[in-house]
Structure formats: C-alpha cells, structure tokens
C-alpha cells in the first residue's frame, strides 16, 4: 500500500481525531472487513475520513476515495452532520467544536465566512452542538488563552476541570 500524505480540510479539523485505542480498533476492523466507507476529498484535502485513512495505513489496506462535489455551505453541513450527531464526543469536545465554529466567523456565526449572510446566534450553535452557551464561551476562552488546555479537552478531558481552580487557568477579565 502506497502511503500518500493528505492534508485535512479545515472543516474536518474542527473535530478531534480518534483516540489511539479507537484508531487501533478501527484498523483491526478494516483489516478484517475492508474499508466500508470511502474517504471524502474536497478542495484537495480530506473532508471526511481522516481516521479511516490513518486506520487503512495501519491495516495495510488501500483506501478508497470519493471526491465531494458541492458548495462550501454543503461541505460544512456534511462535516457537521457526520460528526456532531454520529460521533461519541464528550460534552467538552462538543463545546470546543462549537467554539471553533463560533470563532471561525468572529464569535457570531458558524460556517464559511463567504457564504453565511445571516447571523446565527450562540443559542442556535449551542442547540446544534448540544452544548450550553456558557460551556461554548468557556471553550472559546480556553482556545484563545490556554491552547494547551484546549488540546487536553480535545483529547477528552472534561471541560469543567479546565475551568475550575485546580488546573490553574482562569479566563482573562
């Protein structure tokens, strides 16, 4: 199997990668059953399937690719649909992703800058990502002021432990 280096699309990068254990389990499943869903490319980057691609490499299985044809809005909606509702994300991870989406466009609307004309409220983002306004704001502050701690949340650490005194981080006032 030839190893090709693909970059991830920024929309895919909104979501965390699988843990090492999850990735190994996926590689084993692909080794036994083959790749069931192709890796999706868009704008010369991986839009969906970063984990499947990595698992294929580990399993020694040639990945299948599919090129996505659609608008920026549709590409964003695809990634959001495939990941928000269909992945086992912790509450902190969901809040972090929601905060990243919120930050993509100046803290006031999600999605691609060029395509979203109407402002979407934080409440709408919160509902979409099943996260509270407060947890999204905390995650936003974490991204801005303590990216190392945001990375911990992305790996699955609870958001609450990052914002309660024990870790030594408090949002700037």
Phi, psi and omega in degrees: 000126178282134180265119180247134180272114176249144174268153178276143174291145180305328178292322177294322182291351174296331186257147181288154173285164176294159173289167179302317180295319178295320180294319177297318179296319178295318178299318178296318179296318179293322177299319182278323189242355183081171179280118184275328181236131181292160173280134185258126178254148177206131180054045179060032179214164179279114179274321178213134176113019178303317181291320178297319179297314179296320179294322176299316179300316179294325183276350182073030181248133177290126179285155171257144181240151174226134179268127180279132177242112181178178181278171175304314181300318181291322178296316178298315180298323178297310181298317180299313181296316183289338186250322183291312185271339190247011178237151177273081178263144175288166178300319178296320178295318178298317179297320180294316178297315179300319179295320178298318178297316179299318181288334182306331184229044173075033176068013183228348175206146180271172172086182183297134181303315188289344189246346182263109181266330181268139178289133177250128187288160175301324179299322178294316178298316180301316180295316182299322184258006179053051180221152179281156176305316182297316181292327177292318178296319177297317179296320177301313180297322179297316179300315184287319192252340182214068184300332177294321177287326175299322178296324176297316178297318179300327178279359174117356178294142180297138179298323185299324181289339180281338186250001177253135186337325189303335183268343178088014178244134175222142179301146176292146179245000000 
